[in-house]
Amino acid sequence: MSGHASSVSARGDRARHRAFLDGYYGWAEPLYDVTRKPYLLGRDRALARIAARPYVRLVEVGAGTGRNLARLRALRPDATYAAIEPSAPMRRRLAGRCPWAVVHDGFAEDVDYRALFALARPDVILFSYSLSMIQDPARALRHARASLAPGGEVFVVDFGDLHRVPRSMAQLFHRWLDAFHVRPVDRALLAGERARVEEGRWGYYRIARLPPAPQPRVS
Ligand SMILES: C[S@@+](CC[C@H](N)C(=O)[O-])C[C@H]1O[C@@H](n2cnc3c(N)ncnc32)[C@H](O)[C@@H]1O
């Protein structure tokens, strides 16, 4: 495929993905926080890990209703926050709940992270149950690592592979997730990005911490 043809097809995929997200969250957003609490496990554990490390600039990718950003700001009001969110119903809620954050309409795969903070790089990039919905998670992670400030970290909290429950139950759960365009994060993908991984109970969720991408040497 030529460069032009592939960028046209990527735009078409984005438009379809955005239409799916807007349709889905148009009706799901009002009940989102209450209904997700029982099954988006591990989020508060990940937030506690983040709050314990130093950071000045943090961005959440696929920030949804702003639930995580509001908690982080309560723990670390000294920092600056931004959110990437491609779904309009979610963005409206997010902007109302987090008026102190920069809210940007964009996609994880190619967002310009530095434009969020007046050309400074973020110290933390958080993917909380968004990587499993992102169409090209490998590209999103590579791009996030390459965009970090020196010493920064990408944090991922998301569904695991349920390796500690009977296989038939795990398959049933994964089929149910698939109906909502959700694919658990691949262990090999995280390993390839030099992640340190903490497994949640039953392999239900994982928390991964990824270092910045090595900078090209200037000779
Ligand atoms: C399951 S929700 C998680 C929301 C929030 N992070 C949380 O922990 O409650 C997934 C979010 O990812 C967003 N999303 C989906 N695809 C995305 C993409 N390619 N780039 C950025 N965000 C995306 C969705 O619009 C949605 O808000």
The ligand as a Gaussian input file, in Angstrom:
#p B3LYP/6-31G(d) Opt

LIG

0 1
 C      -12.715000       1.373000      29.532000
 S      -12.522000       3.104000      29.303000
 C      -11.373000       3.505000      30.619000
 C      -11.572000       4.898000      31.143000
 C      -10.652000       5.304000      32.305000
 N       -9.282000       5.284000      31.891000
 C      -10.872000       4.449000      33.515000
 O       -9.925000       3.817000      34.006000
 O      -12.007000       4.453000      34.026000
 C      -11.479000       3.185000      27.847000
 C      -11.275000       4.589000      27.328000
 O      -10.303000       4.550000      26.268000
 C      -10.731000       5.432000      25.236000
 N      -10.083000       5.021000      23.957000
 C      -10.451000       4.046000      23.115000
 N       -9.627000       4.003000      22.050000
 C       -8.693000       4.976000      22.231000
 C       -7.559000       5.438000      21.471000
 N       -7.192000       4.876000      20.303000
 N       -6.816000       6.456000      21.980000
 C       -7.144000       7.026000      23.165000
 N       -8.205000       6.636000      23.923000
 C       -8.976000       5.616000      23.454000
 C      -12.247000       5.298000      25.250000
 O      -12.901000       6.378000      24.609000
 C      -12.540000       5.216000      26.738000
 O      -12.733000       6.468000      27.321000

